[in-house]
């Protein structure tokens, strides 16, 4: 790559806080022009990779781009991202959010209305935890929380809603995984079809399996939700590289039995992949009984540890549409269980304020879901059948084209 003048790039990209990554001059408090221009350039392939992400999320010349991270971040990746934004001709800033340190020396989130007011001005907002290997609080609030000065229930809803200007991408994973999971137009189209199926139906969903599962819920008046890894519409939020269809069922409607089998996944247990069956009984929207051996006891103990009945309540339900996710090691479980084509993703606990959703937000968001809980506990099942308003759209883990399947 031809060497650039990084003073110009920093000015064009608005990356003031990336100065943390610049070598110090003789005076450690001063960075000179020579210091800036001596900064090693990010590798050309990494800049090209980041530029591809930005262009896929429709960043254009003259748009306002904000990337928000904790104060510990991957300097090389961030510099590549800002360089790519500068090449596109965007303006904006890197916001490096520092935490509050309490009297016990612990880090606490210091996010404020100021941060959310800034984020809401962006045409494209990227929040990322890349390089935060010491576990600092993130650069955005979890859904369910509100620190911003706005009329919406949560900070998530203030941005992820019809009528808002910001496209919001949560960017994670190391570069090899980013390349493996990279969004495609074909996956986007399929996933949107699945979300539209749910959105147009807004009725009963049923899960059955050869192992004995027979479970129902209703999503009446709740939108279909699509994650295809791209924030390409105003008001849309997504996780980079994802592929799934989901909904926030009516909180009191989950009924029946789910029988998790060996190979299914409960992400908050260790190991996460089950080696024995766990049976969950639902009544009135809640898990009321957990049956099985040691792993069932561990799961029940986990849910009881929250000391809140809402921790047992259904949060969201859906299925994966990603044809290229793999379970090669522990670092793959998060993406695999959430997105593997034909996997069924469930969550118990919090679903409050996860975006208002619907067609006006690009089918991103769970609508007026209302469960407030101290947890958001995922589990995934494989090889099941799913019926949408009486029509079977997943058979033994194979997703129909109408529901977002690739075959």
TORPA-302106 format. One record per residue (C-alpha): z, y negated, x; residue number from 1. Coordinates in nm, 4 decimals. Layout:
N
+----------+----------+----------+-----+
:        Z :        Y :        X : num :
+----------+----------+----------+-----+
:        Z :        Y :        X : NUM :
...
+----------+----------+----------+-----+
***
This chain:
407
+----------+----------+----------+-----+
:        Z :        Y :        X : num :
+----------+----------+----------+-----+
:   0.0000 :   0.0000 :   0.0000 :   1 :
:  -0.0845 :  -0.3435 :   0.1267 :   2 :
:   0.2342 :  -0.5338 :   0.2105 :   3 :
:   0.3228 :  -0.8013 :  -0.0418 :   4 :
:   0.5338 :  -1.1115 :  -0.0246 :   5 :
:   0.8509 :  -0.9934 :  -0.1939 :   6 :
:   0.9729 :  -1.3487 :  -0.2536 :   7 :
:   0.6844 :  -1.3833 :  -0.4969 :   8 :
:   0.7474 :  -1.0451 :  -0.6515 :   9 :
:   1.1172 :  -1.1109 :  -0.7031 :  10 :
:   1.0322 :  -1.4422 :  -0.8617 :  11 :
:   0.7615 :  -1.2948 :  -1.0827 :  12 :
:   0.9698 :  -0.9996 :  -1.1974 :  13 :
:   1.2908 :  -1.1977 :  -1.2313 :  14 :
:   1.4765 :  -0.9306 :  -1.0372 :  15 :
:   1.7599 :  -1.1457 :  -0.9124 :  16 :
:   2.0218 :  -0.8741 :  -0.9087 :  17 :
:   1.8051 :  -0.6471 :  -0.6965 :  18 :
:   1.9144 :  -0.8674 :  -0.4063 :  19 :
:   2.2102 :  -0.6302 :  -0.3766 :  20 :
:   1.9649 :  -0.3907 :  -0.2152 :  21 :
:   1.8353 :  -0.6396 :   0.0449 :  22 :
:   1.9583 :  -0.6128 :   0.4048 :  23 :
:   2.2033 :  -0.8831 :   0.5066 :  24 :
:   2.1108 :  -1.1547 :   0.7560 :  25 :
:   2.3448 :  -1.2743 :   1.0309 :  26 :
:   2.5482 :  -1.4441 :   0.7606 :  27 :
:   2.6357 :  -1.1600 :   0.5207 :  28 :
:   2.6472 :  -1.4038 :   0.2288 :  29 :
:   2.2948 :  -1.5356 :   0.2826 :  30 :
:   1.9602 :  -1.3648 :   0.2284 :  31 :
:   1.6696 :  -1.5450 :   0.3912 :  32 :
:   1.2995 :  -1.5344 :   0.3167 :  33 :
:   1.2552 :  -1.3128 :   0.6218 :  34 :
:   1.5179 :  -1.0738 :   0.4861 :  35 :
:   1.3286 :  -1.0469 :   0.1596 :  36 :
:   0.9921 :  -0.9870 :   0.3194 :  37 :
:   1.1408 :  -0.7344 :   0.5637 :  38 :
:   1.2617 :  -0.5226 :   0.2749 :  39 :
:   1.0724 :  -0.1887 :   0.2880 :  40 :
:   0.8261 :  -0.1570 :   0.0065 :  41 :
:   0.8757 :   0.1203 :  -0.2460 :  42 :
:   0.6318 :   0.4082 :  -0.1926 :  43 :
:   0.2959 :   0.3530 :  -0.3601 :  44 :
:   0.3198 :   0.6767 :  -0.5639 :  45 :
:   0.6587 :   0.5699 :  -0.7049 :  46 :
:   0.5240 :   0.2267 :  -0.8023 :  47 :
:   0.2252 :   0.3944 :  -0.9680 :  48 :
:   0.4584 :   0.6323 :  -1.1527 :  49 :
:   0.6730 :   0.3445 :  -1.2803 :  50 :
:   0.3671 :   0.1416 :  -1.3742 :  51 :
:   0.2413 :   0.4336 :  -1.5795 :  52 :
:   0.5725 :   0.4389 :  -1.7672 :  53 :
:   0.5631 :   0.0637 :  -1.8312 :  54 :
:   0.2030 :   0.0679 :  -1.9484 :  55 :
:   0.2725 :   0.3637 :  -2.1763 :  56 :
:   0.5497 :   0.1526 :  -2.3317 :  57 :
:   0.2934 :  -0.1266 :  -2.3784 :  58 :
:   0.4316 :  -0.3806 :  -2.1304 :  59 :
:   0.1727 :  -0.6551 :  -2.0958 :  60 :
:   0.1140 :  -0.9702 :  -1.8985 :  61 :
:   0.3448 :  -1.2494 :  -2.0110 :  62 :
:   0.5899 :  -1.0224 :  -2.1936 :  63 :
:   0.9638 :  -1.0427 :  -2.1308 :  64 :
:   1.0926 :  -0.7296 :  -1.9570 :  65 :
:   1.4609 :  -0.6529 :  -1.9009 :  66 :
:   1.5931 :  -0.3516 :  -1.7148 :  67 :
:   1.9690 :  -0.3056 :  -1.7519 :  68 :
:   2.1775 :  -0.0771 :  -1.5305 :  69 :
:   2.5372 :  -0.0358 :  -1.4172 :  70 :
:   2.6143 :  -0.2169 :  -1.0924 :  71 :
:   2.5533 :   0.1087 :  -0.9036 :  72 :
:   2.1905 :   0.2134 :  -0.9396 :  73 :
:   1.8951 :   0.3729 :  -0.7612 :  74 :
:   1.7680 :   0.0804 :  -0.5525 :  75 :
:   1.4359 :   0.2370 :  -0.4569 :  76 :
:   1.3511 :   0.3333 :  -0.8126 :  77 :
:   1.4528 :  -0.0057 :  -0.9461 :  78 :
:   1.2458 :  -0.1875 :  -0.6859 :  79 :
:   0.9449 :   0.0267 :  -0.7777 :  80 :
:   0.9991 :  -0.0470 :  -1.1469 :  81 :
:   1.0223 :  -0.4224 :  -1.0885 :  82 :
:   0.7241 :  -0.4185 :  -0.8543 :  83 :
:   0.5219 :  -0.2426 :  -1.1229 :  84 :
:   0.6321 :  -0.5011 :  -1.3805 :  85 :
:   0.5280 :  -0.7775 :  -1.1424 :  86 :
:   0.1858 :  -0.6199 :  -1.0957 :  87 :
:   0.1413 :  -0.6110 :  -1.4729 :  88 :
:   0.2334 :  -0.9799 :  -1.4897 :  89 :
:   0.5502 :  -0.9520 :  -1.6970 :  90 :
:   0.8492 :  -1.1811 :  -1.6534 :  91 :
:   1.2154 :  -1.0974 :  -1.6894 :  92 :
:   1.5209 :  -0.9738 :  -1.5053 :  93 :
:   1.7311 :  -0.6883 :  -1.3831 :  94 :
:   2.0762 :  -0.7102 :  -1.5426 :  95 :
:   2.3312 :  -0.5233 :  -1.3329 :  96 :
:   2.6346 :  -0.4810 :  -1.5578 :  97 :
:   2.9647 :  -0.4742 :  -1.3709 :  98 :
:   3.2700 :  -0.3125 :  -1.5319 :  99 :
:   3.6141 :  -0.4475 :  -1.6061 : 100 :
:   3.8878 :  -0.2919 :  -1.3905 : 101 :
:   4.2152 :  -0.2393 :  -1.5741 : 102 :
:   4.5680 :  -0.2471 :  -1.4326 : 103 :
:   4.5501 :   0.1248 :  -1.3568 : 104 :
:   4.2391 :   0.0715 :  -1.1459 : 105 :
:   4.0131 :   0.2376 :  -1.4015 : 106 :
:   3.6654 :   0.1141 :  -1.4897 : 107 :
:   3.6092 :  -0.0029 :  -1.8474 : 108 :
:   3.2963 :  -0.1313 :  -2.0154 : 109 :
:   3.2649 :  -0.5097 :  -1.9974 : 110 :
:   2.9617 :  -0.5343 :  -2.2240 : 111 :
:   2.9737 :  -0.8417 :  -2.4429 : 112 :
:   2.7753 :  -1.0314 :  -2.7024 : 113 :
:   2.6054 :  -1.2124 :  -2.4136 : 114 :
:   2.4483 :  -0.8887 :  -2.2923 : 115 :
:   2.3197 :  -0.7928 :  -2.6360 : 116 :
:   2.1863 :  -1.1414 :  -2.7032 : 117 :
:   1.9893 :  -1.1116 :  -2.3782 : 118 :
:   1.8678 :  -0.7601 :  -2.4549 : 119 :
:   1.7504 :  -0.8691 :  -2.7993 : 120 :
:   1.5189 :  -1.1281 :  -2.6430 : 121 :
:   1.3227 :  -0.8667 :  -2.4474 : 122 :
:   0.9846 :  -0.7402 :  -2.5565 : 123 :
:   1.0589 :  -0.4255 :  -2.3563 : 124 :
:   1.4160 :  -0.3248 :  -2.2722 : 125 :
:   1.4825 :  -0.0345 :  -2.0374 : 126 :
:   1.8386 :   0.0878 :  -1.9974 : 127 :
:   1.8991 :   0.3365 :  -1.7192 : 128 :
:   2.1834 :   0.5198 :  -1.5499 : 129 :
:   1.9734 :   0.6401 :  -1.2561 : 130 :
:   2.1741 :   0.6360 :  -0.9342 : 131 :
:   2.5078 :   0.5840 :  -1.1093 : 132 :
:   2.6631 :   0.8824 :  -0.9383 : 133 :
:   3.0217 :   0.7564 :  -0.9674 : 134 :
:   3.0227 :   0.7441 :  -1.3464 : 135 :
:   3.0496 :   0.3707 :  -1.4116 : 136 :
:   3.0255 :   0.2571 :  -1.7756 : 137 :
:   2.6644 :   0.2262 :  -1.8858 : 138 :
:   2.4582 :  -0.0826 :  -1.9545 : 139 :
:   2.4512 :  -0.0281 :  -2.3312 : 140 :
:   2.7089 :   0.0671 :  -2.5902 : 141 :
:   2.7052 :   0.4110 :  -2.7466 : 142 :
:   2.5849 :   0.4246 :  -3.1014 : 143 :
:   2.8744 :   0.3706 :  -3.3340 : 144 :
:   2.9947 :   0.0737 :  -3.1263 : 145 :
:   2.9529 :  -0.3002 :  -3.1697 : 146 :
:   3.0257 :  -0.5802 :  -2.9256 : 147 :
:   2.7280 :  -0.8022 :  -3.0119 : 148 :
:   2.7380 :  -1.1073 :  -3.2380 : 149 :
:   2.5032 :  -0.9944 :  -3.5148 : 150 :
:   2.5234 :  -0.8868 :  -3.8809 : 151 :
:   2.4438 :  -0.5192 :  -3.8213 : 152 :
:   2.6907 :  -0.2305 :  -3.8211 : 153 :
:   2.6318 :  -0.1439 :  -3.4554 : 154 :
:   2.4558 :  -0.2801 :  -3.1491 : 155 :
:   2.2114 :   0.0061 :  -3.1782 : 156 :
:   2.1097 :  -0.1053 :  -3.5274 : 157 :
:   2.0707 :  -0.4662 :  -3.4169 : 158 :
:   1.7733 :  -0.3642 :  -3.2004 : 159 :
:   1.6577 :  -0.0281 :  -3.3377 : 160 :
:   1.5400 :  -0.1447 :  -3.6797 : 161 :
:   1.2333 :  -0.2599 :  -3.8707 : 162 :
:   1.1560 :  -0.6254 :  -3.8096 : 163 :
:   1.3054 :  -0.6524 :  -3.4625 : 164 :
:   1.0808 :  -0.7369 :  -3.1665 : 165 :
:   1.2303 :  -0.5234 :  -2.8901 : 166 :
:   1.0936 :  -0.1899 :  -2.7748 : 167 :
:   1.3853 :  -0.0027 :  -2.6158 : 168 :
:   1.3519 :   0.2897 :  -2.3754 : 169 :
:   1.6459 :   0.4816 :  -2.2292 : 170 :
:   1.5171 :   0.6031 :  -1.8914 : 171 :
:   1.6754 :   0.9035 :  -1.7250 : 172 :
:   1.6052 :   1.2087 :  -1.5045 : 173 :
:   1.4992 :   1.2361 :  -1.1432 : 174 :
:   1.1320 :   1.1804 :  -1.0628 : 175 :
:   1.0292 :   1.5499 :  -1.0547 : 176 :
:   1.1771 :   1.5981 :  -1.4014 : 177 :
:   1.0221 :   1.2719 :  -1.5223 : 178 :
:   0.6850 :   1.4061 :  -1.4118 : 179 :
:   0.7451 :   1.7393 :  -1.5863 : 180 :
:   0.8639 :   1.5801 :  -1.9101 : 181 :
:   0.6157 :   1.2899 :  -1.9049 : 182 :
:   0.5129 :   1.1845 :  -2.2561 : 183 :
:   0.1658 :   1.2687 :  -2.3818 : 184 :
:  -0.0434 :   1.1310 :  -2.6664 : 185 :
:  -0.0747 :   1.4805 :  -2.8115 : 186 :
:   0.3042 :   1.5355 :  -2.8195 : 187 :
:   0.3503 :   1.1904 :  -2.9709 : 188 :
:   0.1082 :   1.2703 :  -3.2531 : 189 :
:   0.2670 :   1.6082 :  -3.3238 : 190 :
:   0.6218 :   1.4736 :  -3.3235 : 191 :
:   0.5327 :   1.1905 :  -3.5570 : 192 :
:   0.3809 :   1.4442 :  -3.7969 : 193 :
:   0.7110 :   1.6306 :  -3.8065 : 194 :
:   0.9115 :   1.3139 :  -3.8672 : 195 :
:   0.6714 :   1.2055 :  -4.1396 : 196 :
:   0.7113 :   1.5453 :  -4.3065 : 197 :
:   1.0873 :   1.4900 :  -4.3255 : 198 :
:   1.0507 :   1.1257 :  -4.4209 : 199 :
:   0.8179 :   1.2010 :  -4.7096 : 200 :
:   1.0216 :   1.4990 :  -4.8308 : 201 :
:   1.3794 :   1.3683 :  -4.8008 : 202 :
:   1.5036 :   1.6857 :  -4.9643 : 203 :
:   1.6756 :   2.0140 :  -4.8817 : 204 :
:   1.6519 :   2.1783 :  -4.5407 : 205 :
:   1.7372 :   2.5466 :  -4.4983 : 206 :
:   1.7891 :   2.7591 :  -4.1861 : 207 :
:   1.7838 :   3.1402 :  -4.1883 : 208 :
:   1.7803 :   3.3944 :  -3.9063 : 209 :
:   1.7753 :   3.7693 :  -3.8521 : 210 :
:   2.1282 :   3.7382 :  -3.7100 : 211 :
:   2.2617 :   3.6332 :  -4.0506 : 212 :
:   2.2307 :   3.2554 :  -4.0587 : 213 :
:   2.1796 :   3.1014 :  -4.4021 : 214 :
:   2.2543 :   2.7296 :  -4.3989 : 215 :
:   2.1487 :   2.4307 :  -4.6055 : 216 :
:   2.1760 :   2.0545 :  -4.5968 : 217 :
:   2.0163 :   1.7610 :  -4.7774 : 218 :
:   1.8584 :   1.4489 :  -4.6312 : 219 :
:   1.8095 :   1.2643 :  -4.9589 : 220 :
:   1.7446 :   0.8925 :  -4.8912 : 221 :
:   1.7557 :   0.9534 :  -4.5141 : 222 :
:   1.4529 :   0.8875 :  -4.2908 : 223 :
:   1.2753 :   1.1300 :  -4.0617 : 224 :
:   1.3377 :   1.0594 :  -3.6931 : 225 :
:   1.0909 :   1.1160 :  -3.4073 : 226 :
:   1.1525 :   1.1092 :  -3.0336 : 227 :
:   0.8407 :   1.1449 :  -2.8213 : 228 :
:   0.9662 :   0.9577 :  -2.5167 : 229 :
:   0.7893 :   0.6249 :  -2.5663 : 230 :
:   0.9026 :   0.2898 :  -2.7087 : 231 :
:   0.5622 :   0.1712 :  -2.8243 : 232 :
:   0.6469 :  -0.0174 :  -3.1427 : 233 :
:   0.8648 :  -0.3201 :  -3.2118 : 234 :
:   1.2104 :  -0.2073 :  -3.3233 : 235 :
:   1.1672 :   0.1401 :  -3.1773 : 236 :
:   1.4165 :   0.3164 :  -2.9451 : 237 :
:   1.3524 :   0.6385 :  -2.7566 : 238 :
:   1.4675 :   0.8539 :  -2.4654 : 239 :
:   1.2065 :   0.8923 :  -2.1931 : 240 :
:   1.0367 :   1.2319 :  -2.1921 : 241 :
:   1.1897 :   1.3619 :  -2.5146 : 242 :
:   1.0145 :   1.5574 :  -2.7872 : 243 :
:   1.2013 :   1.6273 :  -3.1101 : 244 :
:   1.2154 :   1.5726 :  -3.4847 : 245 :
:   1.5502 :   1.5043 :  -3.6516 : 246 :
:   1.7427 :   1.3575 :  -3.9412 : 247 :
:   2.0962 :   1.2552 :  -4.0263 : 248 :
:   2.1770 :   1.4768 :  -4.3265 : 249 :
:   2.3908 :   1.3471 :  -4.6088 : 250 :
:   2.7352 :   1.3947 :  -4.4632 : 251 :
:   2.8825 :   1.6178 :  -4.7363 : 252 :
:   2.5871 :   1.8526 :  -4.7909 : 253 :
:   2.5949 :   2.1123 :  -4.5102 : 254 :
:   2.6786 :   2.4535 :  -4.6593 : 255 :
:   2.6539 :   2.8118 :  -4.5422 : 256 :
:   2.6665 :   3.0069 :  -4.2190 : 257 :
:   2.5119 :   2.9623 :  -3.8749 : 258 :
:   2.5263 :   3.2600 :  -3.6383 : 259 :
:   2.4733 :   3.1492 :  -3.2797 : 260 :
:   2.3444 :   3.4304 :  -3.0588 : 261 :
:   2.3481 :   3.5038 :  -2.6847 : 262 :
:   2.1085 :   3.2557 :  -2.5266 : 263 :
:   2.1953 :   2.9782 :  -2.7705 : 264 :
:   2.3623 :   2.6708 :  -2.6243 : 265 :
:   2.6802 :   2.4679 :  -2.6825 : 266 :
:   2.6539 :   2.1833 :  -2.4358 : 267 :
:   3.0246 :   2.0944 :  -2.4182 : 268 :
:   3.1309 :   2.4476 :  -2.3226 : 269 :
:   3.1030 :   2.5931 :  -1.9737 : 270 :
:   2.8931 :   2.7896 :  -1.9192 : 271 :
:   2.6760 :   2.6177 :  -2.1760 : 272 :
:   2.4506 :   2.9144 :  -2.2507 : 273 :
:   2.6312 :   3.1643 :  -2.4733 : 274 :
:   2.6638 :   3.5291 :  -2.3782 : 275 :
:   2.8171 :   3.6313 :  -2.7136 : 276 :
:   2.7848 :   3.5401 :  -3.0801 : 277 :
:   2.9653 :   3.2445 :  -3.2391 : 278 :
:   2.9652 :   3.2114 :  -3.6195 : 279 :
:   3.0174 :   2.8757 :  -3.7899 : 280 :
:   3.1032 :   2.8493 :  -4.1607 : 281 :
:   3.0228 :   2.5181 :  -4.3333 : 282 :
:   3.1597 :   2.3819 :  -4.6600 : 283 :
:   3.1127 :   2.0313 :  -4.7969 : 284 :
:   2.9526 :   1.9099 :  -4.4748 : 285 :
:   3.2201 :   2.0420 :  -4.2360 : 286 :
:   3.2717 :   2.3440 :  -4.0144 : 287 :
:   3.5645 :   2.5143 :  -4.1868 : 288 :
:   3.5863 :   2.8340 :  -3.9841 : 289 :
:   3.4728 :   2.9518 :  -3.6403 : 290 :
:   3.4463 :   3.3273 :  -3.5846 : 291 :
:   3.3808 :   3.5349 :  -3.2758 : 292 :
:   3.5356 :   3.6125 :  -2.9429 : 293 :
:   3.6404 :   3.4002 :  -2.6481 : 294 :
:   3.3561 :   3.1491 :  -2.6754 : 295 :
:   3.4280 :   3.0928 :  -3.0449 : 296 :
:   3.7919 :   3.0270 :  -2.9600 : 297 :
:   3.6869 :   2.7785 :  -2.6917 : 298 :
:   3.4591 :   2.5958 :  -2.9337 : 299 :
:   3.7223 :   2.5775 :  -3.2057 : 300 :
:   3.9766 :   2.4522 :  -2.9517 : 301 :
:   3.7313 :   2.1844 :  -2.8386 : 302 :
:   3.6808 :   2.0569 :  -3.1931 : 303 :
:   4.0544 :   2.0701 :  -3.2657 : 304 :
:   4.1247 :   1.8674 :  -2.9515 : 305 :
:   3.9787 :   1.5565 :  -3.1162 : 306 :
:   4.2531 :   1.5610 :  -3.3835 : 307 :
:   4.0090 :   1.4324 :  -3.6420 : 308 :
:   3.8539 :   1.6204 :  -3.9339 : 309 :
:   3.5322 :   1.4225 :  -3.8866 : 310 :
:   3.4819 :   1.5971 :  -3.5521 : 311 :
:   3.3873 :   1.9070 :  -3.7563 : 312 :
:   3.1318 :   1.7254 :  -3.9760 : 313 :
:   2.7546 :   1.7548 :  -3.9520 : 314 :
:   2.5980 :   1.4682 :  -3.7603 : 315 :
:   2.2274 :   1.5380 :  -3.7184 : 316 :
:   1.9825 :   1.8264 :  -3.7403 : 317 :
:   1.6265 :   1.8830 :  -3.6262 : 318 :
:   1.3947 :   2.0740 :  -3.3969 : 319 :
:   1.2206 :   2.0396 :  -3.0633 : 320 :
:   0.8520 :   1.9650 :  -3.0075 : 321 :
:   0.8368 :   1.9586 :  -2.6261 : 322 :
:   0.6097 :   2.2312 :  -2.4933 : 323 :
:   0.6850 :   2.1743 :  -2.1238 : 324 :
:   1.0627 :   2.1785 :  -2.0879 : 325 :
:   1.2201 :   2.4552 :  -1.8805 : 326 :
:   1.5654 :   2.6072 :  -1.8335 : 327 :
:   1.5686 :   2.6606 :  -1.4585 : 328 :
:   1.9209 :   2.5429 :  -1.3794 : 329 :
:   2.2233 :   2.3499 :  -1.5100 : 330 :
:   2.0420 :   2.0176 :  -1.4711 : 331 :
:   1.7808 :   2.1302 :  -1.7231 : 332 :
:   2.0152 :   2.2178 :  -2.0113 : 333 :
:   2.0373 :   1.8660 :  -2.1538 : 334 :
:   1.6643 :   1.8284 :  -2.2011 : 335 :
:   1.5925 :   2.1913 :  -2.2869 : 336 :
:   1.8425 :   2.2349 :  -2.5692 : 337 :
:   1.7417 :   1.9022 :  -2.7247 : 338 :
:   1.3654 :   1.9331 :  -2.7051 : 339 :
:   1.2378 :   2.2883 :  -2.6470 : 340 :
:   0.9632 :   2.3456 :  -2.9014 : 341 :
:   1.1130 :   2.5450 :  -3.1884 : 342 :
:   1.4747 :   2.5022 :  -3.0805 : 343 :
:   1.7085 :   2.3850 :  -3.3556 : 344 :
:   1.9323 :   2.0994 :  -3.2457 : 345 :
:   2.2550 :   2.0302 :  -3.4324 : 346 :
:   2.5319 :   1.7835 :  -3.3689 : 347 :
:   2.8830 :   1.7597 :  -3.5066 : 348 :
:   3.0759 :   1.4332 :  -3.5264 : 349 :
:   2.9505 :   1.0773 :  -3.4909 : 350 :
:   2.6232 :   0.9735 :  -3.6515 : 351 :
:   2.7164 :   0.6200 :  -3.7585 : 352 :
:   2.4797 :   0.3377 :  -3.6736 : 353 :
:   2.2092 :   0.5308 :  -3.4876 : 354 :
:   1.9236 :   0.2950 :  -3.5793 : 355 :
:   1.7928 :   0.2105 :  -3.9248 : 356 :
:   1.4713 :   0.4081 :  -3.8810 : 357 :
:   1.1805 :   0.4628 :  -4.1142 : 358 :
:   0.8125 :   0.3855 :  -4.0714 : 359 :
:   0.8869 :   0.0207 :  -3.9919 : 360 :
:   1.0712 :   0.1237 :  -3.6748 : 361 :
:   0.8227 :   0.3910 :  -3.5712 : 362 :
:   1.0336 :   0.6691 :  -3.7261 : 363 :
:   1.3171 :   0.5968 :  -3.4842 : 364 :
:   1.6692 :   0.6034 :  -3.6260 : 365 :
:   1.8863 :   0.8040 :  -3.8654 : 366 :
:   1.9151 :   0.5391 :  -4.1365 : 367 :
:   2.2438 :   0.4588 :  -4.3071 : 368 :
:   2.4275 :   0.7607 :  -4.1698 : 369 :
:   2.7996 :   0.7046 :  -4.2041 : 370 :
:   3.0137 :   0.9590 :  -4.0189 : 371 :
:   3.2552 :   0.8020 :  -3.7678 : 372 :
:   3.4134 :   1.0509 :  -3.5295 : 373 :
:   3.5451 :   1.0682 :  -3.1715 : 374 :
:   3.2790 :   1.3183 :  -3.0624 : 375 :
:   2.9087 :   1.3910 :  -3.0697 : 376 :
:   2.8948 :   1.7642 :  -2.9998 : 377 :
:   2.5548 :   1.9295 :  -2.9614 : 378 :
:   2.4584 :   2.2914 :  -3.0042 : 379 :
:   2.1166 :   2.4559 :  -3.0164 : 380 :
:   1.9796 :   2.7741 :  -3.1707 : 381 :
:   1.6544 :   2.9557 :  -3.1015 : 382 :
:   1.4292 :   3.1937 :  -3.2936 : 383 :
:   1.5230 :   3.0803 :  -3.6449 : 384 :
:   1.3260 :   3.0000 :  -3.9604 : 385 :
:   1.3396 :   2.6533 :  -4.1166 : 386 :
:   1.2385 :   2.5616 :  -4.4711 : 387 :
:   1.1648 :   2.2021 :  -4.5722 : 388 :
:   1.1932 :   2.1554 :  -4.9504 : 389 :
:   1.1283 :   2.5281 :  -4.9939 : 390 :
:   0.8281 :   2.5534 :  -4.7609 : 391 :
:   0.8698 :   2.7441 :  -4.4353 : 392 :
:   0.7665 :   2.5271 :  -4.1414 : 393 :
:   0.9342 :   2.7158 :  -3.8555 : 394 :
:   0.9089 :   3.0947 :  -3.8347 : 395 :
:   1.1123 :   3.2732 :  -3.5668 : 396 :
:   1.1051 :   2.9570 :  -3.3583 : 397 :
:   0.7319 :   2.8882 :  -3.3999 : 398 :
:   0.6735 :   2.5403 :  -3.5437 : 399 :
:   0.3907 :   2.4787 :  -3.7904 : 400 :
:   0.1345 :   2.2073 :  -3.7078 : 401 :
:   0.2608 :   2.0060 :  -4.0061 : 402 :
:   0.6131 :   2.0048 :  -3.8584 : 403 :
:   0.4990 :   1.9122 :  -3.5076 : 404 :
:   0.4095 :   2.2463 :  -3.3517 : 405 :
:   0.1551 :   2.2795 :  -3.0731 : 406 :
:  -0.0041 :   2.5963 :  -3.2112 : 407 :
+----------+----------+----------+-----+
***
